[in-house]
Amino acid sequence: MQIAREKGRYEEEGLRVRKDGTFFWASVVIDPVRNDAGELIGFAKITRDITERREAQQKLERMQKQLAESQKMDALGQLTGGVAHDFNNLLMAVMGHVRLIKRFAVDARAVSAAESIDASLQRGAALTRQLLTFARRQQVDPVELRPGEAVAAVRDVLQTGLGSKVQLEVDIPENLGPVFADFAEFETALVNLTLNAKDAMPAGGTVRIEASHQHLVDAESPGDYVAISVKDTGVGIPEDVLAKVFDPFFTTKPVGKGTGLGLSQVHGFANQAGGFVKVESRLGEGTAVTIFLPRYIGKEAAGNTSDAMAGGAGTVLLVEDNPDVALSSTVLLEELGYHVKWVSDADAALHEIEHDGIDIVFSDIVMPGKMDGLGLARHLKRKHPALPVVLATGYSDAARESGVEFPLLRKPYQLHELSRALETARDHPGRVSP
């Protein structure tokens, strides 16, 4: 009333109680009432029920926030894809030269240095995969996966990572239904969550992994889910930090102790599998991160690749526009026993295939010219259906669909991965003669 008297009006919004005891959101306006002489003789108060208007406004704000988040993810995904392609090519090139050093080095110090470089390359490749997973640009290999079996398979690894101060508890029902997700990404998500839990309990504590069926009605995507929770008894997460935990490279850890991509990978994995992630935390009481994955019903065609063979024979046509990457790939192919012919684009590859004997084509996807690697592979599939083709990429949008048609390698790849892909392609043997 003092404000209404001095300023001519008082307005506010807040909760009010009806006569029946229920709450509603109200708009309150108080105006001073004066007589003809200007003397204050009372106040006029109007209370309006604006519950529906407020709920509509909150819904609009949520939609705007979701749109902004979606736009941020899309922009990040596009940026990530471009960076990943070039960065993985760089890693691939360095990897080839490291293998040459290890092959010909006689000084033990040189061999040790090469092994250290190789280990750093693997860490760099892992970081790129995590960032691509967060941005939902990672090529995944989903299979029918039972969370109980998957957790049991890595339980020893998780306990080792947690150390002696932290106790690991697992409570997953035996009859828990399956999900359809990438097994390696699921394991990586578990490792990331348990290591985060460990960091939240410097004095020790308990990490508990639980799973259950959940039927969600009010969720953004209603349906039947399998909820896998990783709970700790740590320090908890402040509310102002909670909204940022999934942002890539955001971390509260000291420099050198974390990349800020752990929870980002978890977020990306869940989204790529058709689910989502929920975080609940109380300061001083601990944190629970729950991955909701859709329950899997029915059979999907999930092919199993054969074990990698020790070596190969014949001529591989390597199609790669980057000379350093071509050198790296050639080193690996020669170690597997193949003879290698290198061309830099699809036109040169077609000319080589028509005029010389080629046993298998190994092509990068992103290349200059009118035809990229995927276009080349599809052309060869039509014209020379018996010719095996393997594709490789640092990252490309085309790669996300090509794995259905052709074996696909993600750069930087290892010797056993290359061998397995070539053997998979040679399950349909054929030779194009001059």
C-alpha positions in Angstrom: 0.0 0.0 0.0 2.9 2.3 0.7 4.2 1.7 -2.8 0.7 2.2 -4.3 0.4 5.5 -2.4 3.8 6.8 -3.5 3.9 5.6 -7.1 0.3 5.4 -8.0 0.1 1.6 -8.4 1.5 -1.7 -7.1 1.7 -4.8 -9.1 3.0 -8.3 -8.4 2.6 -12.0 -9.3 2.8 -14.9 -6.9 1.0 -17.9 -5.4 -2.3 -17.4 -3.7 -4.7 -19.9 -1.9 -8.3 -20.4 -2.9 -10.9 -21.0 -0.2 -10.8 -24.7 -0.9 -7.0 -24.7 0.0 -5.7 -25.1 -3.6 -3.0 -22.9 -5.0 -3.1 -20.7 -8.1 -0.8 -18.2 -9.7 -2.2 -14.7 -9.3 -1.7 -11.2 -10.7 -2.3 -8.6 -8.0 -2.9 -4.9 -8.7 -3.4 -2.3 -6.0 -4.5 1.2 -6.9 -4.9 4.1 -4.4 -8.4 5.6 -4.3 -8.7 9.4 -3.8 -11.5 11.9 -3.4 -12.0 15.0 -5.5 -9.7 16.9 -3.2 -6.9 14.4 -3.8 -7.1 12.9 -0.3 -6.4 9.1 0.0 -9.6 7.4 1.1 -8.7 3.8 0.4 -7.3 1.2 -2.0 -8.7 -0.9 -4.9 -7.3 -4.4 -5.1 -7.8 -6.7 -8.1 -6.6 -10.3 -8.0 -6.7 -12.3 -11.3 -6.1 -16.0 -11.7 -3.4 -16.2 -14.5 -2.4 -19.8 -14.0 -3.2 -20.9 -17.6 -1.3 -17.8 -19.0 1.7 -18.6 -16.8 1.8 -22.2 -17.8 1.6 -21.3 -21.5 4.4 -18.8 -21.0 6.5 -21.4 -19.3 5.8 -23.9 -22.0 6.9 -21.3 -24.6 10.1 -20.6 -22.7 10.9 -24.4 -22.6 10.3 -24.7 -26.3 12.5 -21.7 -27.0 15.2 -23.2 -24.8 14.9 -26.5 -26.6 15.1 -24.8 -29.9 18.2 -22.8 -28.9 19.8 -26.0 -27.6 19.0 -27.8 -30.8 20.5 -25.0 -32.9 23.6 -25.0 -30.7 24.0 -28.8 -31.2 23.5 -28.5 -34.9 26.1 -25.7 -35.2 28.5 -27.6 -33.0 28.0 -30.7 -35.0 28.8 -29.0 -38.3 31.9 -27.4 -36.7 32.9 -30.7 -35.1 32.6 -32.6 -38.4 34.9 -30.2 -40.3 37.5 -30.2 -37.5 37.3 -34.0 -37.0 38.0 -34.7 -40.7 41.1 -32.6 -40.8 42.3 -33.6 -37.4 41.9 -37.3 -38.0 43.8 -37.0 -41.3 46.6 -35.4 -39.4 46.6 -38.2 -36.8 46.6 -40.8 -39.6 49.5 -39.2 -41.3 51.6 -39.0 -38.1 50.7 -42.6 -37.3 52.1 -43.8 -40.5 55.4 -42.1 -40.0 55.6 -43.4 -36.4 55.2 -46.9 -37.7 58.1 -46.3 -40.1 60.2 -45.0 -37.2 59.4 -48.1 -35.1 60.1 -50.4 -38.1 63.6 -49.0 -38.8 64.8 -47.6 -35.5 67.6 -49.4 -33.8 68.2 -47.0 -30.9 66.0 -48.0 -27.9 65.4 -44.3 -27.1 64.0 -43.7 -30.6 61.7 -46.7 -30.2 60.5 -45.5 -26.8 59.9 -42.0 -28.2 57.9 -43.5 -31.1 55.8 -45.5 -28.6 55.1 -42.4 -26.6 54.0 -40.6 -29.7 51.7 -43.5 -30.6 50.1 -43.4 -27.2 49.4 -39.7 -27.6 47.9 -40.3 -31.0 45.5 -42.8 -29.5 44.4 -40.3 -26.9 43.9 -37.7 -29.6 41.8 -40.1 -31.6 39.7 -40.9 -28.5 39.0 -37.2 -27.8 37.8 -36.8 -31.4 35.5 -39.8 -31.1 34.0 -38.4 -27.8 33.4 -35.0 -29.4 31.8 -36.6 -32.4 29.6 -38.7 -30.1 28.5 -35.6 -28.2 27.6 -33.8 -31.5 25.8 -37.0 -32.7 28.1 -37.2 -35.7 29.8 -40.5 -34.7 29.3 -43.6 -36.8 27.8 -46.1 -34.4 27.3 -49.9 -34.6 24.1 -50.6 -32.6 23.4 -54.1 -31.4 20.9 -55.8 -29.1 22.4 -55.1 -25.7 21.4 -56.3 -22.3 22.6 -53.7 -19.7 23.2 -56.3 -17.0 25.6 -58.3 -19.2 27.3 -55.2 -20.5 27.9 -53.9 -16.9 29.2 -57.3 -15.8 31.6 -57.4 -18.7 33.3 -54.2 -17.6 32.8 -54.4 -13.8 36.4 -55.3 -13.1 37.6 -52.4 -15.3 35.3 -50.0 -13.5 36.4 -51.2 -10.0 40.1 -50.8 -11.0 39.4 -47.3 -12.2 37.6 -46.4 -9.0 40.5 -47.5 -6.8 40.5 -49.0 -3.3 38.7 -46.1 -1.6 35.5 -46.4 -3.6 33.2 -49.3 -3.3 31.3 -50.4 -6.4 27.7 -51.8 -6.0 25.7 -53.1 -8.9 21.9 -53.8 -8.8 20.5 -54.8 -12.1 17.6 -57.3 -12.4 18.4 -60.5 -14.4 15.1 -60.1 -16.4 15.8 -56.5 -17.5 15.0 -56.2 -21.1 17.5 -55.2 -23.8 18.2 -51.9 -25.6 19.5 -51.3 -29.1 22.8 -49.3 -28.7 26.5 -49.3 -29.6 28.3 -51.6 -27.1 31.6 -49.7 -27.1 29.9 -46.3 -26.6 27.8 -47.8 -23.8 31.0 -49.0 -22.0 32.6 -45.7 -22.6 29.6 -43.9 -21.0 29.8 -46.1 -17.9 33.6 -45.5 -17.6 33.1 -41.7 -17.9 30.3 -41.7 -15.3 32.2 -43.8 -12.8 35.4 -41.8 -13.1 33.4 -38.6 -12.6 31.8 -40.2 -9.5 35.3 -41.1 -8.2 36.5 -37.5 -8.6 33.4 -36.3 -6.6 34.5 -38.5 -3.7 38.2 -37.6 -2.9 37.9 -39.2 0.6 36.2 -42.3 -0.8 32.6 -43.5 -0.9 30.2 -45.7 -2.8 29.3 -45.8 -6.5 26.1 -47.7 -7.2 24.9 -48.7 -10.7 21.2 -49.5 -10.9 18.9 -50.3 -13.8 15.1 -50.7 -14.1 12.2 -50.5 -16.6 10.5 -47.1 -16.7 7.3 -46.2 -18.5 7.4 -42.4 -19.0 4.2 -40.5 -19.7 5.0 -36.8 -19.1 8.5 -37.0 -20.7 9.3 -35.1 -23.9 9.4 -38.5 -25.7 6.9 -40.7 -23.8 7.4 -44.5 -24.0 9.1 -47.5 -22.4 12.7 -47.1 -21.4 15.5 -48.9 -19.6 16.9 -46.5 -17.1 20.6 -47.0 -16.1 21.7 -44.9 -13.1 25.2 -44.2 -11.8 24.9 -42.8 -8.2 27.6 -41.5 -5.9 27.9 -40.3 -2.4 30.1 -37.4 -3.3 30.1 -33.6 -2.8 27.3 -32.9 -5.3 27.0 -30.4 -8.1 26.1 -26.7 -7.4 22.9 -25.6 -9.2 24.7 -23.0 -11.3 27.1 -25.7 -12.6 24.4 -28.3 -13.2 23.1 -26.6 -16.3 26.5 -26.7 -17.9 27.7 -30.2 -17.2 26.9 -31.5 -20.7 28.7 -28.6 -22.5 31.8 -29.8 -24.3 35.1 -28.9 -22.7 33.3 -27.6 -19.6 35.0 -29.0 -16.5 35.5 -28.1 -12.9 38.6 -30.2 -12.6 42.1 -28.7 -12.4 44.1 -28.2 -15.6 45.3 -31.6 -16.9 42.8 -33.6 -14.9 39.9 -33.7 -17.3 39.0 -32.9 -20.9 35.4 -31.8 -20.3 34.1 -34.4 -22.7 33.1 -37.2 -20.4 29.5 -36.1 -19.8 29.4 -34.7 -23.3 30.0 -38.3 -24.6 27.3 -39.7 -22.3 24.8 -37.1 -23.6 25.7 -37.8 -27.3 25.6 -41.6 -26.8 22.1 -41.4 -25.2 20.7 -39.2 -27.9 22.2 -41.3 -30.8 20.5 -44.3 -29.2 17.1 -42.5 -29.1 17.2 -41.7 -25.4 18.2 -38.9 -23.1 20.1 -38.2 -19.9 18.9 -36.8 -16.5 21.1 -35.5 -13.7 20.0 -35.1 -10.1 22.3 -33.7 -7.4 22.3 -32.3 -3.9 25.2 -30.6 -2.4 26.8 -32.8 0.2 24.6 -35.8 -0.6 25.8 -36.9 -4.0 24.8 -37.1 -7.7 22.8 -39.5 -9.8 23.2 -39.6 -13.6 20.5 -41.6 -15.3 20.7 -42.7 -19.0 17.2 -43.5 -20.4 17.4 -45.8 -23.4 14.3 -47.0 -25.3 13.4 -50.7 -24.6 14.3 -52.8 -27.6 11.5 -55.1 -29.0 12.2 -57.3 -32.0 15.2 -58.3 -34.0 17.5 -56.0 -35.9 19.9 -57.2 -38.5 23.2 -56.9 -36.8 26.1 -58.4 -38.7 29.1 -59.8 -37.0 32.4 -59.2 -38.6 34.9 -62.0 -38.7 38.0 -62.0 -36.7 41.0 -60.1 -38.2 43.2 -62.2 -40.4 47.0 -62.1 -40.1 47.6 -60.9 -43.6 46.4 -60.6 -47.2 47.6 -61.0 -50.7 46.9 -59.2 -54.0 46.8 -55.6 -55.2 45.0 -52.9 -53.4 44.1 -49.7 -55.2 44.5 -46.9 -52.6 42.4 -43.8 -53.5 43.5 -40.9 -51.2 44.2 -37.2 -52.1 46.4 -36.5 -49.1 50.0 -37.8 -49.7 50.9 -38.1 -46.0 47.8 -40.1 -45.3 48.4 -42.2 -48.4 51.9 -43.0 -47.1 50.5 -44.0 -43.8 47.9 -46.3 -45.4 50.5 -47.8 -47.7 52.7 -48.7 -44.7 49.8 -50.6 -43.1 48.7 -52.3 -46.3 52.2 -53.5 -47.0 52.5 -54.8 -43.5 49.5 -56.9 -44.2 51.1 -58.3 -47.4 49.3 -56.4 -50.0 50.8 -54.7 -53.1 49.6 -51.1 -53.2 48.8 -48.8 -56.2 48.0 -45.2 -55.2 45.8 -42.7 -57.1 44.6 -39.3 -55.8 41.0 -39.1 -57.1 38.1 -41.1 -58.5 38.7 -40.5 -62.2 42.3 -41.8 -61.8 40.9 -44.8 -59.9 38.4 -45.7 -62.7 41.2 -45.5 -65.3 43.5 -47.7 -63.2 40.7 -50.3 -62.7 39.9 -50.5 -66.4 43.6 -50.9 -67.4 45.2 -52.9 -64.7 44.4 -55.9 -62.4 43.0 -54.7 -59.0 41.9 -57.1 -56.3 40.4 -54.6 -53.9 39.7 -50.8 -53.7 40.4 -48.9 -50.5 39.1 -45.3 -50.9 38.8 -42.2 -48.7 35.3 -40.7 -48.9 36.1 -37.0 -49.0 38.0 -36.3 -52.2 38.2 -33.4 -54.7 36.5 -33.8 -58.1 33.0 -34.5 -59.3 32.9 -38.0 -57.6 33.7 -38.6 -54.0 34.7 -42.0 -52.5 31.1 -43.0 -51.8 30.1 -42.2 -55.4 33.1 -44.2 -56.6 32.1 -47.2 -54.5 28.5 -47.1 -55.8 29.7 -46.8 -59.4 32.0 -49.8 -59.0 29.2 -51.8 -57.3 27.0 -51.3 -60.4 29.7 -51.8 -63.0 32.0 -54.3 -61.2 29.8 -56.0 -58.5 32.4 -58.6 -57.7 35.1 -56.0 -56.8 35.5 -55.6 -53.0 35.4 -51.9 -51.8 36.4 -50.5 -48.4 35.8 -46.9 -47.5 37.6 -44.7 -44.9 36.9 -41.3 -43.5 38.1 -38.8 -40.9 34.5 -37.7 -40.9 31.8 -37.0 -43.5 28.0 -36.8 -43.5 28.1 -39.4 -46.3 29.9 -41.8 -44.0 26.9 -42.0 -41.8 24.9 -43.9 -44.4 27.7 -45.7 -46.3 28.3 -48.3 -43.6 25.2 -50.2 -44.7 26.6 -50.7 -48.2 30.4 -51.0 -47.7 32.9 -51.7 -44.9 33.8 -48.4 -43.3 37.0 -47.4 -41.4 37.2 -44.4 -39.2 40.6 -42.6 -39.3 42.9 -43.0 -37.6 42.6 -46.8 -37.8 44.8 -49.5 -36.5 46.4 -52.4 -38.3 43.9 -55.0 -37.0 40.9 -52.8 -38.0 42.2 -52.4 -41.5 42.8 -56.1 -41.8 39.3 -56.9 -40.6 37.7 -54.5 -43.0 39.6 -55.9 -46.0 38.7 -59.4 -45.0 35.0 -58.4 -44.7 35.1 -56.9 -48.1 36.8 -60.0 -49.5 33.9 -62.2 -48.4 32.7 -61.4 -51.9 35.9 -62.1 -53.9 36.5 -60.9 -57.4 39.1 -59.5 -59.7 38.8 -56.9 -62.4 41.3 -57.9 -65.1 42.7 -55.5 -67.7 
